[in-house]
Amino acid sequence: MGHAFHQLYYHFAWSTHSQIPLIRRDYRPELLKIINEEAKDRGGWPIRHNAMPDHVHLLIRLPPTVKVSDFIGQVKGAEGKRKREWSFLPAGVNAWAKENSFKA
């Protein structure tokens, strides 16, 4: 009987809308905490993450049962909804770029 061993690592990076520096330094710890929690809730093992004023990086290990495009869409979407609780954006501004920012 065969055994399979998987170590699937992904690096995701996504930017703010029009790469405008919307992520304030004082908000970054909370933003990264939200991303970390959402990634774990969806079956991932976050390894490293970082936020800059205009983009976010996430290095994560995922099991082969997780569909990568759904995973990152859900993390970004959930993070965006939770982020609205924190008023670091001007009213009516969507923080994340609309283009597909999936990178593996």
For each residue, the residues with C-beta under 8 A, 3 or more apart:
1:
2:
3:
4:
5:
6: 63 64
7: 61
8: 61 62 63 64
9: 47 59 60 61 62
10: 59 60 61 62 68 104
11: 57 58 59 103 104
12: 57 58 59 60 72 101 102 103 104
13: 55 56 57 58 101 103
14: 55 56 72 76 96 97 101
15: 19 54 55 56 96 97 101
16: 19 20 21 22 23 53 54 55 95 96 97
17: 20 22 93 94 95 96 97 98
18: 97
19: 15 16 54 55 97
20: 16 17 54
21: 16 53 54
22: 16 17 53 54 88 89 93 95
23: 16 27 28 31 51 52 53 54 56 88 95
24: 27 28 53 88
25: 28 53
26:
27: 23 24 30 31 86 88
28: 23 24 25 31 32 51
29: 32 33
30: 27 33 34 86
31: 23 27 28 34 35 51 56 79 83
32: 28 29 35 36 49 50 51
33: 29 30 36 37
34: 30 31 37 38 78 79 82 83
35: 31 32 38 39 46 49 56 58 75 79
36: 32 33 39 40 46 49
37: 33 34 40 41
38: 34 35 41 42 74 75 78 79 82
39: 35 36 42 44 45 46 58 60 75
40: 36 37 43 44 45 46
41: 37 38 78
42: 38 39 66 71 74 75
43: 40 62 63 65 66 71
44: 39 40 60 61 62 66 71 75
45: 39 40 60 61 62
46: 35 36 39 40 49 58 59 60
47: 9 59 60 61
48: 57 58 59
49: 32 35 36 46 56 57 58 59
50: 32 56 57
51: 23 28 31 32 55 56 57
52: 23 55 56 57
53: 16 21 22 23 24 25
54: 15 16 19 20 21 22 23
55: 13 14 15 16 19 51 52
56: 13 14 15 23 31 35 49 50 51 52
57: 11 12 13 48 49 50 51 52
58: 11 12 13 35 39 46 48 49 75
59: 9 10 11 12 46 47 48 49
60: 9 10 12 39 44 45 46 47
61: 7 8 9 10 44 45 47
62: 8 9 10 43 44 45 66 68 71
63: 6 8 43 66
64: 6 8
65: 43
66: 42 43 44 62 63 70 71
67: 70 71
68: 10 62 71 72 102 104
69: 72 73 102
70: 66 67 73 74
71: 42 43 44 62 66 67 68 74 75
72: 12 14 68 69 75 76 102
73: 69 70 76 77
74: 38 42 70 71 77 78
75: 35 38 39 42 44 58 71 72 78 79
76: 14 72 73 79 80 96
77: 73 74 80 81
78: 34 38 41 74 75 81 82
79: 31 34 35 38 75 76 82 83
80: 76 77 83 84 94 95 96
81: 77 78 84
82: 34 38 78 79 85
83: 31 34 79 80 86 88 89 95
84: 80 81
85: 82
86: 27 30 83
87:
88: 22 23 24 27 83
89: 22 83 93 95
90: 93
91:
92:
93: 17 22 89 90
94: 17 80 98
95: 16 17 22 23 80 83 89
96: 14 15 16 17 76 80 101
97: 14 15 16 17 18 19 101
98: 17 94
99:
100:
101: 12 13 14 15 96 97
102: 12 68 69 72
103: 11 12 13
104: 10 11 12 68
